[in-house]
Amino acid sequence: MKRLGIDERSSPSRLVRAGFVLGGVIVTGACAWYALTGTGRVALSSGWVIPAIGLLQLVQQAGCGCAWHALVERPRPSRRYFVWMRWIRSSVAALVPVSGVGAALIAVRLSIRGGIEMGMAGASLTLDATVEMITQIAFTAIGIGLLLAHTSDPHMLGWSLCGLSLAVLAVALFIAAQRWGGLRLVELGLRRLAKRWPIPSRLAEAKLHDPLLRLYRNRRAAAVAASYHLGAWLLGAGEVWLVLFAIGHPLSLADCMIVESLSMAARSAGFFVPGGLGVQEGGLVMAGGLVGLSPETAIAIAVLKRLRDVAIGVPGLLTWLWAEGRHPPADARVKGIQSLL
């Protein structure tokens, strides 16, 4: 496809995307390598730990893709296509210097290209994020419950209840905003944007609120999605167990669940930080200290997780760039999303 005599595949936007990908991979890989302690190098030399936790992470991403698939109304692409989109989204979020919101916009773009109507794409991703937040609170509550069962510190109970209460309140407000017309404000903003900027009319006319309310009424689909997401969170504890086993510092699955649940809660709180750089590491040091892990061991877990992100994220990013080059957006709806990225 050509526009103004220029091949779109060689457009500056593609070079910018490739530059962001390359920069993000280099920064993430370099930070992980130079932060690798002696304990982490011993685990890495075993040769099996990165493939093992990478495979486990792919299973988690597949579960999250199936959760999104369950929420979208028929007709819809295959479950495999949703798993692929989740892989791309996770790879972008982990390695490209954009926030989780930017990765979600890319997922919207891919879903539209797969044949999902724009309003359904945005609404289903909103509900999927909501279900994921709810299941994470449940996972964090399990971790806190296990922690309280092993400690007699009265202050821990107060801080735990306070943190959970704030998380529940945040999700409740998020759901209330959705039901009371928060997405109508997005629709209004797009219409006003269309008056000032030449964005496609289909983007300006996108309906988000009504499809979201329809999806909320399908409680069975929401329950299926929640089971997938909760299973993915629980698999994360197995990942921590594998890393600690590889570095010769095994913990019980209960302790691994405490570490994973609290560290992921910290990372989710810093969702606006690209790749969660620094947030994930700090959360692991904090959570690891609660079960007796040294800071060096917690950093080793964090670094091996980063190297895992590189190992499975680089193929995901290359697949995304290949798809962008092979299927340039010819549809006005896709061009509208591209203008936002």
FENDAZI-V524963 format. One line per field, one symbol per residue. psi: psi as a letter, one per 30 degrees, with the letter a starting at -180 (. if undefined). A space follows every 50 residues. Layout:
psi = ???
This chain:
psi = kkkhgkkffgleeeeeeeeeeeeeeeeeeeeeeffkleeeeeeeffffee eefeeeeeeeeeeeeeeeeffklkkllleeeeeeeeeeeeeeeefkillf eeeeeeeeeeeeffgkkeeeeeeeeeeeeeeeeeeeeeeeeeeeeeeffg lgjffeeeeeeeeeeeeeeeeeeeeeeefggefeeeeeeeeeefffkilk eeefgkkeeeeeeeeefifeeeeeeeeeeeeeeefeeeeeeeeeeeggik lleeeeeeeeeeeeeeeefhffkkggkeeeeeeeeeeeffggkleeeeee eeeeeeeeeeefeeeeeeeeeeeeeeikjfkeeeeeeeff.
